[in-house]
């Protein structure tokens, strides 16, 4: 290592993401931590949406009724589901 390269390396910041807890995390570990933090923040503040997918199977006629309901109410499907679930909880 020459003197010039040593001088340049002192001025530069380290490359890559900074390590947490003294050790660099893998990409998978970072993503896992990111998802866990998203869920934690959403459960603390109920105005935020939980980053979870909902998968259900319905028949074609029910799907058409639901789409018609959403269009008549001018709601997105997520908003319509929230409205329907809120009505069920209130009963």
C-alpha positions in Angstrom: 0.0 0.0 0.0 1.5 3.3 -1.0 1.4 6.5 1.0 -1.1 8.1 -1.4 -3.6 5.2 -1.1 -3.3 5.3 2.7 -4.1 9.0 2.7 -7.1 8.5 0.5 -8.5 5.6 2.6 -8.5 7.8 5.7 -10.7 10.4 4.0 -13.2 8.0 2.6 -16.2 6.7 4.4 -16.6 2.9 4.6 -18.5 1.4 1.7 -21.8 -0.3 2.1 -24.4 -0.2 4.9 -23.3 0.4 8.4 -23.4 -2.6 10.7 -25.9 -2.9 13.5 -24.7 -4.4 16.8 -21.1 -4.4 15.5 -21.6 -7.0 12.7 -22.8 -6.5 9.2 -26.2 -8.1 8.4 -27.0 -10.1 5.3 -29.6 -8.8 2.9 -32.1 -11.4 4.2 -31.5 -10.3 7.8 -32.1 -6.7 6.9 -35.3 -7.5 5.0 -36.5 -9.6 8.0 -35.7 -6.7 10.4 -37.4 -4.2 8.0 -40.7 -6.3 7.9 -40.7 -6.7 11.7 -40.3 -3.0 12.2 -43.1 -2.3 9.7 -45.5 -4.5 11.7 -44.3 -3.1 15.0 -44.9 0.5 13.8 -48.3 -0.4 12.4 -49.5 -2.1 15.6 -48.4 0.9 17.6 -50.2 3.4 15.3 -53.5 1.9 14.1 -53.7 4.5 11.4 -51.0 2.7 9.5 -51.8 -0.4 7.4 -50.3 -3.7 8.3 -48.1 -5.0 5.4 -49.9 -8.3 5.1 -51.7 -9.7 2.1 -55.2 -11.1 2.4 -55.9 -14.0 0.1 -59.4 -15.4 -0.2 -61.3 -17.4 -2.8 -64.8 -16.3 -3.7 -67.1 -17.4 -6.5 -67.7 -15.3 -9.6 -71.2 -14.1 -8.6 -70.0 -12.8 -5.2 -67.0 -11.2 -6.8 -69.3 -9.4 -9.3 -71.6 -8.2 -6.4 -68.6 -6.9 -4.5 -67.2 -5.0 -7.5 -70.7 -3.5 -8.1 -70.9 -2.5 -4.4 -67.4 -0.9 -4.6 -68.4 1.1 -7.8 -71.7 2.2 -6.3 -70.1 3.4 -3.1 -67.1 4.8 -5.0 -64.7 2.9 -2.7 -61.6 0.8 -3.4 -61.8 -2.8 -2.5 -59.7 -2.3 0.6 -61.9 0.5 1.8 -65.1 -1.5 1.1 -63.7 -4.5 3.1 -62.8 -2.1 6.0 -66.4 -0.7 5.9 -68.0 -4.1 5.9 -65.7 -5.4 8.7 -66.4 -2.3 10.8 -70.2 -2.9 10.4 -69.7 -6.6 11.5 -67.7 -5.6 14.5 -70.3 -3.0 15.6 -73.1 -5.6 15.7 
